[in-house]
Amino acid sequence: MFCRVVILLVILCLYPAMGVAQTREYVSNGDTIKYQYTPLAHTSASAEGASVVNADTTKRERSRFVQRFLDFATQDAIDRTFEKKIDFSIVPAPSYSRKTSLSLNMVATGVYRVDRSDSITSPSNVSLYGSVSIIGYYYLGVLGNTFFHHDHHRLDYDIGFQSMPTNFWGFGYQAAMTNPMREYVNKNAFGAVRYLYELFPNFNIGVLLDFEYTKAKPLKDKNKEYSFPEYFGDQRRFYTAFGQGVIIEYDSRDVITNPTKGLYVGANFLVRPKALGNVGHTLWKASGTINFYQRLWRDAVLALDLHGEFNSRHTPWTMYALLGNNYRMRGYYEGQFTDLNMVTFQAELRQRVWRRLGVVAWGGAGNVFHSFDTFAWQQTLPNYGVGLRWELKRGISARIDYGFGGKVNGELVHGLVMSINEAF
């Protein structure tokens, strides 16, 4: 009898009606159930009721969408790499910089675990970049870090292609300060793959494979004739080179993409054989980086970065060190100051303000020089700026930085940078 009563009540609840209430009785095996119901109205009343239901459904769907957005914006980022094969996000956004002008960027970031049952190995990450600007610049690239077996093995990669109308002042500090600007189109394809093995706790050794192709395409002048900037001298307009190298590093950072504590000390030595390119010489390149991270107070991190890049004497202009990019000396036009060697330093204070939102402020300096004999302290360039951070996922943030520098040709250097993850 109880089952019959339950079934009857469910039927009554699912039976919508509008009209005059009526009373009915139900008799079964001597049991009597008396109930009241409202019959469904006909024609126009029925249509009006359906319209009300549809309107209510639309309002509820809008409310759920707004609520999901508010939940994402106000909740802390969490690690979902155990729930999904890959936790993926796509972030479209406009940006502006002196070099690329107004651009539309599309960044797709993914976080995943090679073994989703492994809670010790760090989450791996991959980012796909795409950008196009109103001046004809476009860029496609992919970079990421893949961790294996409790972080004992790591594979890093950075591969891309870009075509960029470029301003050019020549080579060296004095050229950037005094020469009139010239223009050309820089077409560049590059790739770097690094494999690292943990020999001792936090101490890694590895190998590096590198490829670079750069071509300077001339622009048409007012007479519709092609011309190259005179600053190139007798150097070729395009170069191709393959390189192999070794890596030594100590890395105690807690998270690579967004460290809050630890120390990183790394050195790379790369050789580009004469036979694997069109440079005409065997080249070498040495680079080193020291990063230090320390918590100061709640949700505040002090980050320090010292970086140096040094190239052999016969290195062509396409492989010179370039001062100013999304990571170091932010705000400078990338490549306005360029030479064989470069040293930069920066200190950054990072503060989480609320939930996913954070702010940063930094200061630093950099110097480009042809050789150690020609290094001059008075040619050191200042750099400082502020930025915003928005945590997309645990350990991955979108960032917007506005950097400033010294005066170049009588004008104060400044520029906007938008990218993914911390600058260092």
Buried (B, 14 or more C-beta within 10 A) or exposed (E): EEEEEEEBEEEEEEEEBEEEEEEEEEEEEEEEBEEEEEEEBEEEEEEEBEEEEEEEEEEEEEEEEEEEEEEEEEEEBEBBBEEEEEBBEEBEEEBBBBBBBEBEBBBBBBBBBEEEEBEEBBBBBBBBBBBBBEEEBBBBBBBBBBBBEEBBBBBBBBBBBBBBBBBBBBBBBEBBBEBEEBEBBBBBBBBBBBBBBBEEEBBBBBEBBBBBBBBBBBBEEEEEEEEBBEBBEEEBBEBBBBBEBEBBBBBBBEBBBBBBEBBBBBBBBBBBBEEBBEBEBBBBBBBBBBBBBEEEEEEBBEBBBBBBBBBBEEBBBBBBBBBBBBBBBBBBBBBBBBBBBBBBBBBBBBBBEEEBBBEBEBBBBBBBBBEEEEBEEEBBBBBBBEBBBBBBBBBBBBBBBBBBBEEBEEEEBBBBBBBBBBBB
